[in-house]
Amino acid sequence: MCYIVSMKPILPFTQRLTQAEILFQNSVIPHIKECFPGTWFSTEHTPLDYEHGIDYIHVHLHQTTTISARVWQSRPMQHFSIRWKRTGSIEQKLEMDLRLDALAINGIHSDITIEAFVYQSKVYVAMINTKMLWEHISQHFDELSCFYVTNPEDRTIFKRVEFDRFHPGEITKIIAKL
């Protein structure tokens, strides 16, 4: 499978951005530049985003890294959040089913998963190898607890993947002042 992505570096207000993407670009990317020097490209509104969960492509020198990202404006949590079901359309496949299906067939995944929280003038970032995260999810799915986020029309059910399920060094954490 091949996708051609319009490779324009991220620039504020050059496309219709979601609030989460603006928050990630303005609050998270500047604080992880040391880990990711180079140029970021958004995949929002492309098949890489809505079919494969890849939110960004990062290019540095001759290396390309794909990134799945989630940012919350809330108190920081010690877990990755995975969209599982929506109460209004329980049969609809969301992130959990799509990524587990891709894992089963060795399909397209991002290289890195980033979960970030913006809270009280700080940003809290956790990064993990995506394949490691999803292999853990596939092996321990039934053990993962849930939480709900209320949407205007229904609720989204998320699964939690606690950071302490991984060995020290498998997750990179950054805390920075905004």
N, C-alpha and C positions, 0 to 999 in steps of 0.2 A: 504494500500500500504506500502510495507516495502523495504528499501534500505540498503544494506550493504556497508558501506563506509570504505575504507582502512584508518584506524585511525593512521596516522603518523603525528606527530607534524610538524608544518611548519619549514622547514629548507631551507635556500637559496640554489638554484641551485640543489635541489634533484629531480626536475621534470621540464618539459618544462613549464615555467611560462610565462604568458603574461606580457607585459610592465605594464599594470594597476595593476596586482596582485603584481608584484615586488614593484611598487610604494606604494601600500597599505600596504604591509608587512613591508617595510623599513621606510615609512614616517608616517603612520597613527597608526598602532598597537602599536608601542612604546609609543605613546602619549596618548593612551586611556587605558593603562594597569591598571591605578588606578580604572577605571570603570570596567575593565574586567581582573582581575588577573586570572591566570590559563593558560591553554593551548589552542592554536588556531589550528584548522585543516582546510585545504583548501578542498573544494569540486569541484574545477575546473575540467572540463572534466567528470563529473559524472551526472547522471540524477537529482540529487538534484540541481545542478547548471543549466543545460540547460532546464529542465522541470519545475522546481519550483522556480527558482531565488534565491536559497540559496547558498551564496558564501563561507560561513565559518560556522563551528561548533565550539563553544567555550565551554570548559569544565572547571569548577571550583568546587572542592570538589565533590559533587554528583549532581550538577546542570549542565544541558546542555542548551545552548542558541544557536539558529540558527540566522544567520545574513546575510542580503542582503547588499552589499556594492558597492558603486560607488566612484571612485576617479578621479578628473580632475587635469590636470596641467594647471591651469588658474586662473585669478582673481576670488576671492570667490564671489559666488552669494548667495542670500537669498532665495533659493528655493530648493526643491527636484526635480530631473529630472527623468522623466519616459519615456522610449522608447515606442513610439506609432506606427509609420509606417516607412517603407523604400520606397523611391520613385521608386526604381527599381523593387520592388515586393510588391505593396501596399496591396495585399490580404494576405500576410504572417502575421501570428499572432506573435506579439512581446510581450514584457514585459506587456504592458498595457492590452491587450486582455487576455493573459494567467493568469495574476493575478486577473483580474476582474472575469473571469470564475471560478477560484479557490475560490474566495470570495463567489460567488453565490451558490456554492455547499458545502461550508465549507471545502474546500480542504486544501492542504498543503501550508502554508505560513511561512516565517521566523518570528522570534520573534521581531527582531529589524532591522530597516533600517538605514544605515549610508551613508551619503553623505559627501565627503571630497574634499577639494581643497588644492593643494600644490602650493604656490605662494610666490615669493620673500623671500625665506628662512623661511617660516612659513607654518604651516598646520592648516587649518580651518575645524572643524568637526562638523556636526550636526547629532543627533541621535533621532529617534522617534520609538514608538511602531508601528510595521508594520500594524497590523490590523486597528489601528486608522487611519493611513495614507490612506490605501486602502478603508476604509469605507467613508472617506472624498472624495476621488477621485470618487467613485461610485455615490455619491450624487451630486457632483459639476463638473462632467466631462466637460460639455459644457462651463463652465466658465473659464476653465484652458487655458491659452495662450500657444502658441507653439514657439519653436525655432528649427533651423536646424543645423545639424553637417554634413559636407561634408566628405564622404568616397571616396576611390579610384574609386568605380564603381557607386555610387549614393549618396543620402543624407538620413540621418535618421532624422525623425521628433520626437522631444521630447515634452512632455507636462510639464509645470512648475506647481509645487505645492508650492506656496509661504509660507514661514515660518509664516508670519503674519496671516495666516488662522487658526492658532492654538493658544490656550491659553498659557500664560506664564507657564513654567514648563512642558509642553507636549513635548517640544524639549530640549534636552541637547546639549549645544554648548561648544566646547573646541577650544581654539586658543593656539598654542604652537610654539616656535622657533624650527627649525630643527637643 
